[in-house]
Amino acid sequence: MLNRLVSFFITFILCATSSHAAEYKLAIQPILPQAELKSSYQPLADYLSKATGHTITISTHRTFITYWSDMRKNDKGFDLVLDAAHFTDYRVQKAGYTVLAKFPDTVSFSIVTKDDSFILDTSELLSKRIATLPSPSLGALRLEEIFPNPMRIPNYIWEINSAAAIESVLSGKNDAAIVPTRLASSYEGLNIVMETEPVPHMGFSASPDVPTDVANKIRDALVNANTTPEGKEMLSLLKVNKFDPADNETYAGYAQLLKANYGY
């Protein structure tokens, strides 16, 4: 009889634990081709899975166009998101997401040309070929701010990521590109024509469908990652030194950058 009771108790505990385990999809803005993006951020998903006891999987999108479309439909692929400032604030304002943490520091974009092109001002780029990720990526939105007159704009050329945009300038395929300033500074042979105002780096946010206790575990795992061997390994693979604490106020107002986009 005792053995039966013990067996029943163990079975109950296992079933209860299994019933509470869940799968959450982590969406990341499409700054890289899908396969490369998934590979690059899989260490983050693995780390959070171990820290929370739940299964965290990477959700990717092919372009910013499909990404924005799914975002506006409140797509179920957005349980957790690591995203740029304007998208992060958009979800907070429109869908009740909660910001848990962020990459450290800020991000600005620079318009760059080949250093022998002698283009010194943005006005000289009218009708020139300028590489960018598709709108509503942050770089593309910054271009729309710089060139608000649709009759006086460069010829926008979509590239698959910022590194490809830079290479297209260095090879002579395009006349200029708008890319993260930090990335631009790592290349030789570029001239920075202008730099945009910085915004907070990418934020990690949770959907209101994610239980509070799970969100709190994720927050703690992120902000304390630089204090554990497992966390330090994950951060090293992501090429960041830590996650900073952040909340909804950190990104307040940046959704305004999307106001001119269809569906806002």
N, C-alpha and C positions, 0 to 999 in steps of 0.2 A: 504493500500500500504506500509506504514511504517513498519507494523508488518511483511509483507512478506519479506521486505528487511532485517530486523533484523534476521528473521528466516534463510534466505539464507546465511547471513554473518556468523551466528553461525555454520551452517552446513558446510560451506566452511572451517572455522577454524578447526573444528573437523576432517574433512577429511584430511586436510593438515597435522595436527598433527599426525594422524594415519598413513599417508603415509610415514612420516619421522621416525616413530618408527621402530626399527629393532631388530632382534634377533642375538646375537653373542654367539658362543660357546667357553667356556673357558676350554681348555685341561690342565690337570695336570699330571705330570709324575706318572706312576703306582707304587708308593712306598707303597701303601696299597691295599687290595682287593677292587674291584670296588665299592661295596655298601658302605663300610667304607670310601673310598676316597670321594665319592660324599657327604656323610653325613658330613664329616669333613670340607669340603670346601664350602658347601652350604651357610653359613653365608657370605662368601666373594662375592659369586654370587649375593645374595640378596642385599648386601650393594652397590655393583656397579650398579645393576639394578636401585635402588632408586636414586643413585647419577647422573646417566646418562640419565634416562628416557627411556632406552632401556632394553630389556630382555636379561639377561646374564644367560646362562645355562651351567651346568657342563658336560664335555665330558670326559669319562674314557676309558681306555684300559685294557685288562686283563693282559698282560705281556709286558715287555720291548721289546720283539721280535716283537709283533704286533704294538706296539707304534713306533718303529724305522721304520718298513715297511711303515706305513701310513705317517710318517714324510717325508720319501724320495719321496713319491708320491705327496707331497704337499697337503695332504688330507684337504678337506674343513672343517673338524672338528677343525682346528687349527686357528680360528680367533684370539683368545687370548690364551696365554700360560703362566703358572707358572711352571718353569722348572729349572733343574740343569745347571751349567755353560757351560758344553760342548754342550748340546743341544741348549741352548740359543744362543751361538755364531754360531753354525751350521746354525740356521735359519737366523741369521743376514747375514752371508756370502753367503748362498745358495739361500735364498728366500726373502731377502729384509725386514726382520722384524725389528721393532724398539723397543728397550728396554725402558720401561717406569719407572720402579722402581724395587726394590729388597728387599728381606728379609734382615735384618741387619746382620752384621758380616760375618764370613767365615765358611766354612765347611771343616773338614778333616775326614779321615776314619782311623780306627784302626783295626788291626788284634788282636782279643782277644781269649784267651783260659780260661779254668777253672783254678782257682788259684792253684789247687793242681796237675796240669798236668806236671809242670816242663819243659814246652816248652818255651825256652828263646830266640830263634832265628828263623827267617823264614825258614832257611835251614832245620830245624827239622820238617817242615810241609810237606815235599815231600812225596807224596802218602798218606798223612793223609786226612781226610774228613774236608773240610772247607766250611762253609755255606755262600752263597752270593745270592743277587738278580741276575737274569739273565743278561747277557750282552745284550746291551751296557749300563747298569746302571753304575753310576760312580764308585761304589765299585768294580764291576766286571772288569772294565777297569783298576782300580788301581792294582788289582790282576795280570792282564796280564803284567803290568809294572814290578811288583815285581818278577814274574816268566816268563821271556821272552822265555825260552827254553821249547818248547812243550814236550820234552822228560823228563823234570824234573819239574813236577808241582804237586800240591795237587790234590785230587779228589774233584772237585767242586760239591757241593750239592745245588740245587736251593731251596730257601725258599720264602714264599709269602711276607714277609716284614722283616725289620731289627730286630724287637722285636722277631719274630719267630726264626730268626737266633740265637739270643742270648739265647733264651730259649732252643734251640737245643743243645747248648754248655753246658749249666748248667745241662741239663738232661743227658748228656753223649751220645746223639745221634750223635753229630758231635764233632770233635776234636778242631775246631776253627771256627771263623766267621770273616768277614770283615763288619764293621758297622760304622755309624757315631760316631765319638769320643764322642760327647756330650751325645749321647744316652748311650754309653758304660759306661760313668762315672756315670750314674744314677743307675747302678746295682752293687750289692755286689757279691763277689765270682768270679770276673773276673781278669785276668792278661792281661795287654796290652803288646803285643809282639813288635809292632811297630806302628807308626803313620805316615800317609802320609802327603805330602805338602798340605796346605789349599788352597781352591779356593773360589771365591765369592759365597755367599749363593744364593738360587734360585732367578731367575730373572723373572719379569713379562714383556712380550713382546707382541706387536700387529702386526698382518699381514698387509701388504700394502693394503689389501682390506678394512681394517677398516678406515673410514674417519678420517682425521686429527683432526677435532673438537671433535669427539668421543674419540679418543686416548688421546687428551689433557684433557678431562673431567676425564677419567680414571686415568691418571697420577696425576692430582690434588687431586682426591678422595683418592688415595693410600697414597701419601706423606703427606697429611694433615689429615689422619685418626685419628691420635693420638691427634687431637685438638678438636674433636667433640664427643658428647655422643654416637652417632650411630657408629662412627668409632672405639671408644675405646671398645665398646661392641663386635664388629666384631674381633678386634685384640685379645681380651681376649679369644674368642672362638677358634681362630687360634693358640693361645698360643705364640704369638709374641708381642713385645711392640710397633712396628712401622714398616712402610716401609721406606726404605732409597731411596733418589734420585739415579738414575743410568742411564747410557746411553750405547750405543753400545761398547764404549771403555772399559767399566768396565769388559766385558767378552772377549775382543779381545785375540785370540790365543788359547782359550780352546777347540775349535772345533778340534784341532790337536789330541786330545785324541781319536777321532773317526776314524782316518785315516786308521787303520788296519781293520776296520769293513767293511763287504760286503756292497756295495752300496754307500760308501762315495764319 
